[in-house]
Amino acid sequence: MTSLAFRSEETNCKIAREIVGANGLDSFAYTQLLQDIVEQNSLMEGKAIHGHVMKSGGCVDLFAWNTFINMYCKCGSLADARRIFDEIPKRNTVSWVALIQGHLQNENFMEAWLLFVKLTRHGYELNAFAFTTVLKVLVNLEFVEAGSCIHGLIVRLAFDDHTFVGSALVELYSECGCIQEARKVFDGIVEKDLVLWTGMIDAYAQNACSEQAFGLFCEMRNVGLKPNPFTFSALIKACACLEDEGLGRSIHGFVIKKKLDSDFFVGSALLDMYAACGELRDARLVFEMLPHSSVVIWSYMIARSAQFSESKEALMLFQRMQQALVPPNQFTYSSVLQACSNMASLALGKQVHCHIQKTGYDSSIFASNALMDVYVKCGEMEDALRVFGNLHHKNDVSWNTIIVGYAQLGHSEGALKFFHKMLGFCVQVTDVTLSSTLCACASLAALEIGIQIHSLAVKTVYDRDVVVGNALIDMYAKCGNIKDAHKVFNLMNEHDIISWNALITGYSLHGLGLDVLKLFETMLAYDLQPNSVTFVGVLSACSNAGLVKHGLSYFQSMAKEHLIIPGMEHYTCMVMLLGRSGCLREAMEFIRDMPMKPDVMVWRAMLGACVIYNNLEFGKVSAQHVLELEPLDHSTYVLVSNMCAAAGRWKDVAGIRKFMREKGLRKEPGLSWIEIQGRVHSFAMGDLSHPQIMEIKETLEWLKEKLHRAGYVPDRNVVLHDVGEDQKEQLLWLHSERLAIALGFINLPMGSPIRIIKNLRVCSDCHAAIKYISKVVDREIIVRDMNRFHHFKNGICSCGDYW
C-alpha cells in the first residue's frame, strides 16, 4: 500500500472505493488503511477517507465503527470519536474501551473513569483489555480505593491470573505506594512473563526498595528470563535511589556490552542515576551519546543542569535544542525558567515568557508556576500576580509561589491576605504554605494569627513535619513566646540542624545567653555538627548577654575544633560583643586584625557601640568607613548627629541635618506595632491619627501620674532636640512604643501580656518607663526592638539593663 505521506486526495478516494466493493465494506482492508493514517497522525486524511466511505453507501459493521472511534481517538479528535460512539446502533465492549482509551491518551482521566462506570452499569462484558485500560486511568487519578474495588472485580471474574491485568495492577499499587499489595498480585500469577517481572522490579525501584529490586532481578535470571531495556532501566533507577555510583557504573558497563546504551529508556535512567549521584559531567556524556530527537531527553538534561545551579549550561542546552528543531514542551520551559530564576535574570525570564506565549504554553500550569517564580525572585510581584490572574486552573504550587514571594520580599501582610484568600478557595495547604505564612507571622510578630495557623497545621498531616516545626519555633520565638518555641521543639519527632539553629537563635534574641550555651553543648552531645548559622546564634547570644570570654572562646573554636572559617557575619558579632561591653579599643584592634576587608555591617556595629558610650573619636572613624562604602546611608548621619547632640554640639547637629536635607536623606522614623484580635496597629512618634487617640491620651496621662508617684524621673537627655525641658518630657510620652502600650491597655484583656515590636533600638528612657509601668500596673510587657527582646515584669527587664 502506498505510503500515506505521498498519497493525494484523488488516490485516497480511489482506495476508499476499492475497499467498498460489491459485497459492502471490507472492514479489514479499511482497518489497515486507518492504521496507516493513525501512524502518520493525519486527521484530515482520515476524515476524507471516512467521508468517501460513507458516501459510497457501504454497510458499515460494528468492527468498522470501532475502527472509526480508534482512529479519531488516536488522532486527538475526541469530539468526533464521541459523535460516532453515540451514533452506533449497537455497541460492544470494544466500542466503550476504545473511547475510554482515547480519553486516557488525551489525559481526560476523570471522563475516562466515568465512562468505565457507565460501561459496568450497562452490563457489558468485561475483558482483560477493559481492565488494563481502567487500571491505567486509576494510576493517573491515584484512586487507590477504586483500584482495590476493581481488583476485587478482577478476582471475581477470574482475571487475577492474567499477566497483562496483573502487570497493570502492579503498576497501580506501585504508583500509590502499596508495594506489599503489588507483591501479592505478582506472587499470585503462576505464568509470569518478562513484562510482569520487569514491572515488579520497577515497582520496587520507584518505592525506594532497591535491595528487593536487585533480589527480584536475580530470581528472574534464575528462571531463565533475559532482561530487556525496561528491566535495565528499572535497575538503574534502583541505583539512583541508593545513590550507588559504583553499582550504577557496573550496570552501565553491562548495558554497553548488550548494545543498549543508546536506548531511550535506558539512557534516560542513566541520566537520572548519574545526576542523583552528583555526577552531572557523566550525565552530560550519556546525553551526548543519545539520539537528540526526543524532547524528553532535552528537557531532562536542561532540568538537571538548572537543579545543579548550572544555569548557563541549561540555557545553552535550550539554545542547542532550538537549533536541533526539537519543539520544547511545558516541562522544558519550566526548567529553563528555573535557570532564569537561579540567575535572578528578569530580562531572560521575559524573553522566555514571550516564547511561551508564541508557542501556546502560557496556559500550562507548570510553565506559569515557573514564570511566577522568576518574577518573584526578581522582585516583580505585579508581573507574578498578572500571570497568576491569567491562570485558569491554579494548584497549590501557584498559590504558594505568590505567598512565598510576598513573605520573602518583606510584604508579610500581603502573604497573610493571600493565604486567607487561598483558604477561601478551599485549596489544600502544604508544608510550604504553612512555613511561609508562619514566616510572615514572625516578621509581623503576629502571635494570634500564628497560633491559628499552628492549629490548622495540627489538623493536617504536617503538625510533625520538620519544616513546619522549624517555622513554628521561629514564629513563637520572634513573637516573644520562647517557652512555646521550646515546647514545639520538644514535640518534634526529629530535629535537623535548622531546628537547633532556630531554637538557639530564638533564645539569643531573648537575651538568654547562658541558655543558648547549654543548648549548644547539648547539640554537640547529640553528635550534630554545627554550621556557620549556629555560630552566628551563639556569638549573638554572647553579645546580647555581655559574655565576652565565652564569645572569644567560641569564636576561636570555629576553625580549630569545627573547621568552619569565620565569615563577615561572625566578625560583626564579635565587634558587637566587644563594643557593647565597652571594650571599644579592643573592638577597633579586632577590626584591624581581620583577615579580610571589613564590610559596612562591621563598621555599623562599631558605630552603634560608639553611640551607646558617646565615643565621638571612634564614632567618627567608624562613620567615615561606613560612608565610604555607602555614601548615602542616612542612619549613619543620624547616629553621628545623635552623638553630637548628646555632647551638646548643636552647631554640628545643625550642619549634619542641613547636609541631609540637601542630599534628600531622611531619618528612618521610629515605628511600633501591636497586634490586637488578629489586626496589627502601627504607630510613629507623635502619631495622633489612630481612631482611639483620645482614649490613648487619657491612658498615657494616667500612666504618667502613676509613674511619677512611683519614683520615675524622665531622662530628658535622650531627646536630641534643642527645646525646653518641659517640651522634652512631652515628646518622651509620645514615643511610638508608649502609644502602642496604651492601646494595649485599652483593648487587651486584663492580665494578658502586651507585646510590642519596634523597628529601632528602644531608648533608655522608654526602657526605664516600661519597667515602672510593668510594676505599677502588674502587667507583663514584651518589647522586641531591632536587636533583641525585652521582657518587662515586676519592674525588672530580662536584659538586666544591658542592651
Salt bridges, closest charged atoms under 4 A:
ASP36 OD2 - ARG7 NH1 3.49
ASP80 OD2 - LYS47 NZ 3.21
ASP80 OD1 - ARG83 NH2 3.33
ASP86 OD1 - ARG82 NE 3.19
GLU87 OE2 - ARG83 NH1 3.67
GLU111 OE2 - ARG82 NH1 3.93
GLU181 OE2 - LYS184 NZ 3.64
ASP187 OD1 - ARG183 NE 2.93
ASP202 OD1 - LYS237 NZ 3.02
GLU245 OE2 - ARG249 NH2 2.51
ASP272 OD1 - ARG304 NH2 2.66
ASP282 OD2 - ARG249 NH2 2.45
ASP282 OD1 - ARG281 NH1 3.91
GLU288 OE2 - ARG320 NH1 2.90
GLU310 OE1 - ARG284 NH2 3.86
GLU313 OE2 - ARG284 NE 3.48
ASP373 OD2 - LYS377 NZ 3.51
ASP383 OD1 - ARG386 NH1 2.50
ASP463 OD2 - ARG464 NH1 3.34
ASP474 OD1 - LYS478 NZ 3.33
ASP484 OD1 - LYS487 NZ 3.75
GLU569 OE2 - HIS570 ND1 3.88
GLU628 OE1 - HIS625 ND1 3.86
GLU630 OE1 - ARG604 NH2 2.65
ASP633 OD1 - ARG604 NH2 2.99
ASP652 OD2 - ARG649 NE 2.87
GLU705 OE2 - ARG709 NH2 2.58
GLU725 OE1 - ARG716 NE 3.93
GLU725 OE2 - LYS728 NZ 3.81
GLU729 OE2 - HIS708 NE2 3.02
GLU729 OE1 - ARG716 NH2 2.97
GLU737 OE1 - LYS758 NZ 3.11
ASP765 OD2 - ARG738 NH2 2.37
GLU780 OE2 - HIS791 ND1 3.71
ASP785 OD2 - HIS790 NE2 3.26
ASP801 OD1 - HIS767 ND1 3.72
ASP801 OD1 - LYS771 NZ 3.10
